[in-house]
Amino acid sequence: MTELSTALAAGPGWPRTEDGDGPLAGVRVLDLSRVLAGPYCCTVLADLGADVLKVERPGAGDDTRHWGPPWHGEDAAYFFSVNRDRRSVALDMTTRSGREVVARLVGAADVVVENFLPHHLTALGLETLRDSARAVWVSVRGAGGDGPDAARPGYDVMAQARGGLMSVTGTDVPTKVGVAVVDVVTGLYAAVGAVAGLVGRQPAAPRGRRVEVGLLETAVAMMVNQASNALIGGTVPGPTGNDHPNVVPYGPVACSDAPLVLGAGNDGQFRALCAAIGLDPDPAWATNGGRLADRARLKATLESVLRTRTAGEWAAVLTAAGVPCAPVQDLAAVELDAQIQAVGLVQEVDHPAGRVKVVGSPYRLDGIRPRVRRAPPLLGQHTVEVLTDLGLSERLVQEVLGAHRG
């Protein structure tokens, strides 16, 4: 054993931290991932109380640190969206010392999250660690490991394209969703898999559970009713714009100043909608099937009535009548939305570059929304602190840092 590995073996194996709140308090998560799906998974686990330690490449860090503008300090706003509530350790895993520190952290972790390509996993020695680790090991991939494309890289937009989502989005050309929704849902699946692995842990098992989630498979799973329509109905759907393939009315309808989104998910809601706006509906519209068959005329009739007042006025009328509706808001209006402000979803936290606003967790646990405990960290902000807490002397800490600089 090297002097470094001897010191690591004698140390606690995981840096000390303040006790968190939530059902996953005390759970140790090692975040070896970057960009969006993997970090989003770790954010969900942190929201539930887990202690997350993020390992990044020295001098570069997570790719999204550079995906600006806009910026806050030296980091892009994109990085701030999914990297709160964790500490950052800069370790070069191509060096012996970097791999030894990571191996010690893996050995002490309860969950490891990574999104390396398979050949990188092998080259960095992580494949060997994965095959022996007691932790729940969560792998995020572009596509699943038993398919022909398992070794290929993948981004959200490729998964949206290949998985069918772009084919039903937009009006006349394939259109991606305005956020990386496949990455987000993949991160949610990965978090659920991690929690399932923790629940299913067997103390006597030689290794922990293995969880793998592919962006492509997630994209296809996300197609839900559209996929079912195609598989059962035999008709391949095309772009539907703002129309719903199975429900009418369900989408934006023009008012005098702006569109208002309406949703009549059942016949009772449609009757309530008509009563609220004073419309005597055609008997053919009594059922959803009839409304689907006469979509264009129904929408034109609704708009002829709704254009007489503003979207805000109609929203007040319909809300009072119990009819689901919503204004179309940009993000500036979303931050000022009374509901968003009342529940404290947007939180402000301290950061070395100045206080910064972040979107918090949508969870409420026992009636309380998890507080944002830490701002997204600077690259390597906690490296010295973590290495010292692992039991390394100042000389060994400098040895590790020197190996990275070299």
Protein Blocks (a to p, Z undefined) as FASTA:
>chain_A
ZZklmmmmmmnoiacddddedjkgoiacddfbehjlmmmmmmmmmmnopacdddddehkl
pmklmmccddehjbcfklmmmmghiacddddfkbmklmmmmmmmmmmpmbdcdfbdfklm
mmnommmmmmmpcbdcddddfbdfkbmklmpccdfklmmmmnommmmgcjkbccddfbdf
klmmmmmmmmmmmmmmmmmpcfklcbdcdddddfklmmmmmnmmmmmmmmmnopacddek
jacfkbccedddddfkbccddddfbfklmmmmmmmnopacdfklmpmklmmmmmmmmmmm
mmmmmmmpcfklmmmmmmmnopacdddddfklmmmpmklmmnomaccdddfkbpcddddd
fbdeehiacddfbdcddehklmmmmmmmnopafklmmmmmmmmmZZ
